[in-house]
């Protein structure tokens, strides 16, 4: 029974790309379905939106992506196993965001360095906190964008959304070992890129 | 599968952890969610009631888990005691006596940790007076926690009548505990209500009962009176009582005792209705003990779960490792 439901969920995930194109066209919901969808929206909207942002979408795109995710969920409500809503939603979010990203410009290879961003990491007086946070998030996003899609997805789901490896493996439909390997590589790459930015800043400071 | 510690969970938050924490804390503007709900055809009423259900859902899960645990424990206990009784009645008697002594010792231990001048039993434990902003802050958290869960069993009004403390805004949590029973009796839990100073309503004051008139520990003349008796939720009362005890310990410099109470209650029952309030108390206690890393970890969870607006900035600063 459980396997059958999991299979249904997987089929629903597979159909995401096809279904996402006609977002507005989903069947009217029963009162019970509307309540469940509202609950899912309340509970997981932030996570879904944030996943889109970290995977590389702009603010408006992240909102559109989140809306598409919940439109898909509305159509597939009966296939979503109770207790697995988050996995389903984040799975759809990652796929849709990856599709959207592919339509955008290719990923950047080098992280453009803004000295203010790294300085903001080290010292953040309260008065400038908001600005500093914005700069730091910008740096985070650009480092993530400079990574390959597969590494970025795993890193985002593990480090930002705090999913465990088994959940990530299910969402991305890869073996758990592969997920672990991607996570290790992504963490190393993230650290390396951040170090490179720091070194660049240090050198630029030494120059008159 | 061995899972590496997340960057933001490192004892000393590095640059990676700081960036990841910041990434986790970003949330969309509230109107974005409402806009999406509207486009999906979810009515505002359903969305609002879902907000309450969102808060209740973990409670339901926890309650199920708790019931299951209690059920399995009871079954196991039944098997064990059954075999003992079958073997020898004397052994069962010894076990019963042992349990009795252990329970008695436990209750004595708890009572010994309560401050002497704070009547712990059959009394209204009044968390007052506090600084107005602090009281309002807690009021907001507690009320939202209660309202989110649709708690309708709350029924007590606290009144500030202290002539020597005119600025005091009182937030009172009343509960009664049977002094004759080792187990807490069904408790009535108060509604949290901020009261303007010098506005004690005679009609409400006249309904006070002697068993519910409390004295605050600092000798102020603040009195808690009761508006009307309604059926209480024992689970909520238990949480209030535990938090009250933890706060009391913390206020009297016994941070370790407060931590023990919080951890013990969380392990045995779990804070459900007042989960966010408990997390805030936990963070304060951990900080007072110097356990900044643990406090930051709880703060992060609280921020992800939706921290009260009044504490959000300080919690974010804590998570990001700022002083």
Interface residues (C-beta under 8 A of the other chain):
Chain A: X24 X28 X29 X34 X35 X37 X38 X39 X41 X42 X43 X45 X46 X49 X50 X53 X54 X62 X63 X66 X67 X70 X71 X74 X121 X124 X126 X129 X133 X136 X137 X139 X140 X143 X156 X158 X159 X160 X161 X162 X164 X165 X166 X176 X177 X180 X183 X184 X187 X190 X191 X194 X198
Chain B: X1 X2 X3 X4 X6 X7 X8 X15 X16 X18 X19 X20 X22 X23 X24 X26 X27 X28 X32 X33 X35 X36 X37 X39 X40 X41 X42 X43 X46 X47 X49 X50 X51 X53 X54 X57 X304 X317 X320 X322
